[in-house]
Amino acid sequence: MSGRVTGLVTALVWLLAAAACAAPAPMPARVASTLPPTPDVRAALPYAITLPPGFHIHYYAQTVPGARSLTLSPSGTVFVGTRDAGKVYALLDDNRDGIAEQVKTIAQGLDTPNGVAFHDGALYVAEVSRILRFDDIEARLDNPPAPVVVYDGYPADAWHGWKILRVGPDDHLYVPVGAPCNVCRPDDEIYGTITRLALDGSSRQIAARGVRNSVGLDWDPQTQELWFTDNGRDDLGDDLPPDELNHAPQPGLHFGFPYCHAGVFPDPEFGSLHACDEFTPPAMSLGPHVAALGMRFYTGDAFPAAYRNQIFIAEHGSWNRSVPIGYRISLVRLQDGQAASYEVFAEGWLQDSAVQGRPVDVLVLADGSLLVSDDLAGAVYRITYE
């Protein structure tokens, strides 16, 4: 087929799809500081958040500038990473009343410490090009130890360079590495992947490929299989392509980037190189440009049984759409291990096109309530059910 015909066919595919879819830094000095006490703010937020009947939302902590990724220790300390702020916080709710009485800054001056994970007494923090570990951190919140460099071999690109990390059920670190571009084919195979490392930083492997920019992953508590969000490429209009929720029941799968988006849309530039059916399609196509970030399976027992083992996703909100969407918490329901539906769970951070907040991550507390971080408002919210 000639290049001219191929181009016309690709253009026609995108037009039809659009119609169908319309709707390393220096080592930081040790630091320990406590932000002003969080006031009792159990009352409703200053703007309306719409939730299903019986659910309520209040501030867990208000003084958490740039709050991004969340992780929880067994004793109940919530650790919070940031992006532009360069800080890591510890939130303490010692009296277990659902409000953090203290917000402690345990590290600062880091290079985009977006990702945090707690394991075996240590806090792991993901910067752009390396992973740090703060040992015995809870015993030293007021005198944090110097961090240990676990691994420093990641690319230093700023574009999609911020990282998350989670400790998987196999006791390994999982760290996505975003593409250093909107859409491209980098020479280094590490880009556009989810990587897997031993806790000491050794034995780095690629667990998934063809992943443009994942900022959220979790494991099904019943099958231990990996699920993750992925942000679709830009500059294809308001409604293409969708963001993705992906399911990786085994390592080594390829999810299409940069050749195919959302399983069915060939890329205008790279789509002629590989057919979409060569790749693993998404488990669920999400809203276009909603910026689906943090996700968690709901493993608590405080919400109705219908929410158990379902997926909550923080949608940070579109920045490149004529009519903004996202700025909400969505819910993907599973049936027989497969994604079956996608719905809005909590919304209201977008009020008549005015952005009040931008959800980044979700976290299930031991009492079954759900925390939501917001890097625009510099806050963490708590959702409960009565």
LUMDREN-987683 format. One record per residue (C-alpha): chain; x, y, z; residue number from 1. Coordinates in pm, whole numbers, plus 50000, padded with zeros to 5 digits. Example, Ala and Ser with C-alpha at 12.3 -4.5 7.8 and 13.67 -1.06 7.14 Angstrom:
REM residues 2
['A' [51230 49550 50780] 1];
['A' [51367 49894 50714] 2];
***
This chain:
REM residues 386
['A' [50000 50000 50000] 1];
['A' [50141 50341 49909] 2];
['A' [50238 50593 50178] 3];
['A' [49963 50827 50056] 4];
['A' [49693 50561 50090] 5];
['A' [49827 50449 50428] 6];
['A' [49813 50808 50551] 7];
['A' [49455 50850 50430] 8];
['A' [49349 50527 50600] 9];
['A' [49510 50629 50929] 10];
['A' [49348 50972 50914] 11];
['A' [49008 50813 50848] 12];
['A' [49052 50577 51145] 13];
['A' [49120 50872 51378] 14];
['A' [48829 51075 51245] 15];
['A' [48589 50785 51299] 16];
['A' [48732 50721 51644] 17];
['A' [48695 51086 51746] 18];
['A' [48332 51083 51644] 19];
['A' [48271 50765 51843] 20];
['A' [48449 50888 52157] 21];
['A' [48323 51243 52183] 22];
['A' [48136 51288 52512] 23];
['A' [52044 51300 54046] 24];
['A' [52029 51582 54307] 25];
['A' [52277 51623 54594] 26];
['A' [52207 51421 54907] 27];
['A' [51969 51631 55120] 28];
['A' [52054 51746 55466] 29];
['A' [51862 51575 55743] 30];
['A' [51559 51770 55848] 31];
['A' [51286 51745 56107] 32];
['A' [51015 52003 56134] 33];
['A' [50651 52008 56226] 34];
['A' [50402 52217 56035] 35];
['A' [50129 52406 56224] 36];
['A' [49881 52171 56391] 37];
['A' [49599 52058 56170] 38];
['A' [49277 52221 56293] 39];
['A' [48968 52018 56368] 40];
['A' [48814 52026 56023] 41];
['A' [48572 51736 56030] 42];
['A' [48309 51968 55883] 43];
['A' [48246 51961 55511] 44];
['A' [48491 52110 55264] 45];
['A' [48430 52472 55156] 46];
['A' [48289 52342 54828] 47];
['A' [48046 52057 54765] 48];
['A' [48182 51710 54694] 49];
['A' [47916 51475 54559] 50];
['A' [47937 51120 54694] 51];
['A' [47702 50820 54693] 52];
['A' [47442 50817 54973] 53];
['A' [47590 50741 55314] 54];
['A' [47943 50859 55230] 55];
['A' [48105 51166 55385] 56];
['A' [48429 51357 55331] 57];
['A' [48638 51576 55557] 58];
['A' [48996 51697 55583] 59];
['A' [49243 51450 55726] 60];
['A' [49515 51718 55706] 61];
['A' [49516 52064 55548] 62];
['A' [49881 52168 55577] 63];
['A' [50043 51924 55333] 64];
['A' [50177 52144 55050] 65];
['A' [50202 51956 54721] 66];
['A' [50061 51628 54862] 67];
['A' [50104 51347 54608] 68];
['A' [50164 50974 54667] 69];
['A' [50052 50808 54990] 70];
['A' [50173 50507 55188] 71];
['A' [50083 50365 55528] 72];
['A' [50285 50199 55803] 73];
['A' [50135 49915 56008] 74];
['A' [50125 50146 56310] 75];
['A' [49916 50402 56121] 76];
['A' [50163 50670 56011] 77];
['A' [50072 50811 55669] 78];
['A' [50371 50918 55459] 79];
['A' [50320 51164 55174] 80];
['A' [50548 51236 54879] 81];
['A' [50550 51556 54674] 82];
['A' [50662 51669 54333] 83];
['A' [50755 52038 54307] 84];
['A' [50779 52086 54685] 85];
['A' [51071 51842 54712] 86];
['A' [50952 51727 55055] 87];
['A' [50830 51412 55226] 88];
['A' [50581 51433 55513] 89];
['A' [50461 51210 55794] 90];
['A' [50098 51253 55909] 91];
['A' [50021 51140 56264] 92];
['A' [49674 51065 56399] 93];
['A' [49777 50941 56742] 94];
['A' [49431 50950 56897] 95];
['A' [49271 50774 56597] 96];
['A' [48994 51031 56556] 97];
['A' [49027 51052 56178] 98];
['A' [49225 51376 56177] 99];
['A' [49604 51403 56167] 100];
['A' [49712 51612 56463] 101];
['A' [50068 51650 56333] 102];
['A' [50224 51700 55991] 103];
['A' [50599 51648 56012] 104];
['A' [50845 51727 55732] 105];
['A' [51095 51442 55741] 106];
['A' [51293 51528 55426] 107];
['A' [51331 51825 55196] 108];
['A' [51547 51940 54909] 109];
['A' [51484 51617 54719] 110];
['A' [51452 51587 54341] 111];
['A' [51078 51538 54284] 112];
['A' [51017 51279 54560] 113];
['A' [50680 51179 54421] 114];
['A' [50676 50811 54517] 115];
['A' [50673 50665 54868] 116];
['A' [50643 50309 54998] 117];
['A' [50674 50165 55347] 118];
['A' [50815 49818 55410] 119];
['A' [50965 49641 55711] 120];
['A' [51020 49958 55913] 121];
['A' [51177 50156 55629] 122];
['A' [51040 50432 55408] 123];
['A' [51138 50411 55040] 124];
['A' [51126 50734 54839] 125];
['A' [51146 50760 54459] 126];
['A' [51320 51063 54314] 127];
['A' [51357 51117 53940] 128];
['A' [51672 50907 53893] 129];
['A' [51710 50716 54217] 130];
['A' [51546 50542 54510] 131];
['A' [51625 50632 54870] 132];
['A' [51555 50441 55192] 133];
['A' [51503 50592 55538] 134];
['A' [51562 50315 55791] 135];
['A' [51369 50282 56120] 136];
['A' [51193 50603 56024] 137];
['A' [50904 50596 56269] 138];
['A' [51140 50592 56566] 139];
['A' [51316 50899 56426] 140];
['A' [51048 51128 56288] 141];
['A' [51197 51418 56488] 142];
['A' [51554 51328 56393] 143];
['A' [51536 51159 56052] 144];
['A' [51830 50940 55951] 145];
['A' [52041 51014 55648] 146];
['A' [51887 50826 55356] 147];
['A' [52052 50524 55200] 148];
['A' [52074 50526 54820] 149];
['A' [51913 50199 54712] 150];
['A' [51941 50254 54337] 151];
['A' [52057 50545 54122] 152];
['A' [52040 50414 53766] 153];
['A' [51712 50560 53640] 154];
['A' [51708 50827 53364] 155];
['A' [51714 51189 53479] 156];
['A' [51463 51321 53221] 157];
['A' [51216 51570 53365] 158];
['A' [50940 51486 53115] 159];
['A' [50736 51211 53284] 160];
['A' [51036 51174 53514] 161];
['A' [50848 51177 53844] 162];
['A' [50807 50826 53972] 163];
['A' [50590 50621 54199] 164];
['A' [50696 50305 54371] 165];
['A' [50516 50022 54545] 166];
['A' [50632 49708 54719] 167];
['A' [50463 49413 54552] 168];
['A' [50336 49092 54712] 169];
['A' [50666 48936 54599] 170];
['A' [50863 49179 54822] 171];
['A' [51010 49363 54524] 172];
['A' [50998 49732 54436] 173];
['A' [50790 49827 54131] 174];
['A' [50878 50158 53964] 175];
['A' [50733 50290 53635] 176];
['A' [50961 50483 53398] 177];
['A' [50761 50721 53179] 178];
['A' [50832 50808 52816] 179];
['A' [51051 51124 52791] 180];
['A' [50810 51281 52542] 181];
['A' [50448 51309 52437] 182];
['A' [50494 51026 52187] 183];
['A' [50825 50886 52060] 184];
['A' [51036 50570 52028] 185];
['A' [51332 50616 52265] 186];
['A' [51647 50416 52199] 187];
['A' [51678 50301 52560] 188];
['A' [51434 50019 52635] 189];
['A' [51388 50135 52995] 190];
['A' [51150 50413 52886] 191];
['A' [50778 50341 52877] 192];
['A' [50799 50049 53120] 193];
['A' [50723 49930 53471] 194];
['A' [51040 49802 53634] 195];
['A' [51090 49552 53915] 196];
['A' [51385 49554 54158] 197];
['A' [51494 49367 54468] 198];
['A' [51460 49566 54789] 199];
['A' [51835 49630 54787] 200];
['A' [51815 49778 54436] 201];
['A' [51966 49479 54257] 202];
['A' [51832 49266 53973] 203];
['A' [51638 49532 53786] 204];
['A' [51396 49382 53536] 205];
['A' [51121 49508 53307] 206];
['A' [50781 49384 53425] 207];
['A' [50567 49557 53159] 208];
['A' [50634 49748 52835] 209];
['A' [50445 49992 52615] 210];
['A' [50339 50205 52914] 211];
['A' [50347 50577 52837] 212];
['A' [50321 50721 53189] 213];
['A' [50184 50518 53478] 214];
['A' [50138 50701 53810] 215];
['A' [49938 50435 53992] 216];
['A' [49954 50060 54041] 217];
['A' [49822 49794 54277] 218];
['A' [49768 49420 54304] 219];
['A' [49438 49235 54311] 220];
['A' [49412 49108 54671] 221];
['A' [49251 48786 54550] 222];
['A' [49481 48691 54261] 223];
['A' [49795 48901 54338] 224];
['A' [49792 49018 53974] 225];
['A' [49920 49363 53881] 226];
['A' [49689 49645 53767] 227];
['A' [49797 49999 53675] 228];
['A' [49679 50327 53526] 229];
['A' [49835 50486 53218] 230];
['A' [49798 50838 53079] 231];
['A' [49719 50863 52706] 232];
['A' [49913 51083 52464] 233];
['A' [49822 51447 52391] 234];
['A' [49758 51654 52077] 235];
['A' [49489 51435 51922] 236];
['A' [49193 51649 52022] 237];
['A' [48955 51659 52316] 238];
['A' [48833 51301 52305] 239];
['A' [49127 51085 52195] 240];
['A' [49281 50879 52321] 241];
['A' [49128 50752 52648] 242];
['A' [49341 50704 52955] 243];
['A' [49377 50340 53049] 244];
['A' [49339 50095 53334] 245];
['A' [49559 49797 53253] 246];
['A' [49580 49442 53386] 247];
['A' [49906 49245 53376] 248];
['A' [49836 48889 53491] 249];
['A' [50192 48794 53394] 250];
['A' [50520 48981 53343] 251];
['A' [50653 49082 53002] 252];
['A' [50331 49203 52838] 253];
['A' [50339 49501 52598] 254];
['A' [50053 49755 52625] 255];
['A' [50096 49931 52291] 256];
['A' [50273 50265 52338] 257];
['A' [50377 50433 52110] 258];
['A' [50218 50227 51831] 259];
['A' [49864 50183 51954] 260];
['A' [49650 50369 52208] 261];
['A' [49373 50218 52422] 262];
['A' [49398 49894 52228] 263];
['A' [49224 50013 51911] 264];
['A' [49365 50350 51798] 265];
['A' [49683 50332 51584] 266];
['A' [49915 50625 51643] 267];
['A' [49922 50867 51346] 268];
['A' [50304 50861 51343] 269];
['A' [50398 50512 51462] 270];
['A' [50081 50309 51405] 271];
['A' [50192 50176 51068] 272];
['A' [50482 49990 51232] 273];
['A' [50271 49749 51440] 274];
['A' [49908 49643 51442] 275];
['A' [49699 49703 51754] 276];
['A' [49620 49333 51788] 277];
['A' [49989 49268 51861] 278];
['A' [49950 49425 52206] 279];
['A' [49759 49375 52530] 280];
['A' [49449 49599 52528] 281];
['A' [49344 49794 52837] 282];
['A' [49119 49630 53092] 283];
['A' [48909 49948 53084] 284];
['A' [48926 50268 52877] 285];
['A' [48889 50568 53107] 286];
['A' [48797 50927 53025] 287];
['A' [49011 51107 52765] 288];
['A' [49279 51323 52932] 289];
['A' [49136 51275 53282] 290];
['A' [49495 51210 53402] 291];
['A' [49425 50888 53588] 292];
['A' [49692 50867 53859] 293];
['A' [49685 50679 54190] 294];
['A' [49472 50365 54222] 295];
['A' [49397 50113 54497] 296];
['A' [49187 49806 54542] 297];
['A' [48946 49868 54828] 298];
['A' [49041 49611 55093] 299];
['A' [48860 49762 55392] 300];
['A' [48531 49658 55549] 301];
['A' [48386 49998 55643] 302];
['A' [48222 50058 55302] 303];
['A' [47927 49849 55179] 304];
['A' [48019 49500 55058] 305];
['A' [47968 49602 54694] 306];
['A' [48290 49809 54715] 307];
['A' [48508 49528 54846] 308];
['A' [48800 49446 54611] 309];
['A' [48690 49713 54361] 310];
['A' [48928 49977 54221] 311];
['A' [48930 50345 54321] 312];
['A' [49121 50579 54086] 313];
['A' [49227 50940 54147] 314];
['A' [49174 51148 53833] 315];
['A' [49397 51453 53851] 316];
['A' [49207 51634 53576] 317];
['A' [49266 51743 53218] 318];
['A' [49494 52034 53131] 319];
['A' [49467 52002 52751] 320];
['A' [49096 51981 52683] 321];
['A' [48859 52261 52575] 322];
['A' [48604 52137 52831] 323];
['A' [48794 52008 53137] 324];
['A' [48706 51670 53283] 325];
['A' [48843 51454 53564] 326];
['A' [48916 51623 53900] 327];
['A' [48737 51336 54072] 328];
['A' [48757 50986 54216] 329];
['A' [48630 50715 53985] 330];
['A' [48540 50354 54053] 331];
['A' [48603 50054 53831] 332];
['A' [48400 49751 53931] 333];
['A' [48531 49402 53860] 334];
['A' [48341 49087 53782] 335];
['A' [48510 48746 53765] 336];
['A' [48849 48915 53768] 337];
['A' [48770 49144 53472] 338];
['A' [48691 49516 53466] 339];
['A' [48315 49542 53412] 340];
['A' [48216 49908 53464] 341];
['A' [48357 50258 53514] 342];
['A' [48169 50523 53711] 343];
['A' [48217 50844 53906] 344];
['A' [48245 50792 54282] 345];
['A' [48330 51142 54411] 346];
['A' [48331 51471 54222] 347];
['A' [48320 51843 54291] 348];
['A' [48684 51948 54278] 349];
['A' [48583 52106 53944] 350];
['A' [48311 52368 54005] 351];
['A' [48172 52532 53689] 352];
['A' [48512 52499 53520] 353];
['A' [48685 52644 53829] 354];
['A' [48939 52400 53970] 355];
['A' [48919 52367 54348] 356];
['A' [49151 52069 54384] 357];
['A' [49331 51792 54196] 358];
['A' [49318 51439 54341] 359];
['A' [49645 51248 54307] 360];
['A' [49636 50928 54512] 361];
['A' [49405 50713 54722] 362];
['A' [49488 50498 55024] 363];
['A' [49281 50262 55239] 364];
['A' [49334 50310 55613] 365];
['A' [49316 50028 55868] 366];
['A' [48968 50144 55974] 367];
['A' [48840 50107 55616] 368];
['A' [48816 50478 55541] 369];
['A' [48971 50612 55220] 370];
['A' [49231 50889 55204] 371];
['A' [49266 51115 54898] 372];
['A' [49566 51343 54840] 373];
['A' [49536 51678 54658] 374];
['A' [49852 51853 54537] 375];
['A' [49673 52173 54434] 376];
['A' [49500 52232 54767] 377];
['A' [49791 52087 54966] 378];
['A' [49556 51864 55158] 379];
['A' [49462 51506 55235] 380];
['A' [49092 51416 55267] 381];
['A' [48925 51123 55440] 382];
['A' [48612 50953 55303] 383];
['A' [48397 50756 55546] 384];
['A' [48068 50568 55533] 385];
['A' [47788 50571 55787] 386];
***
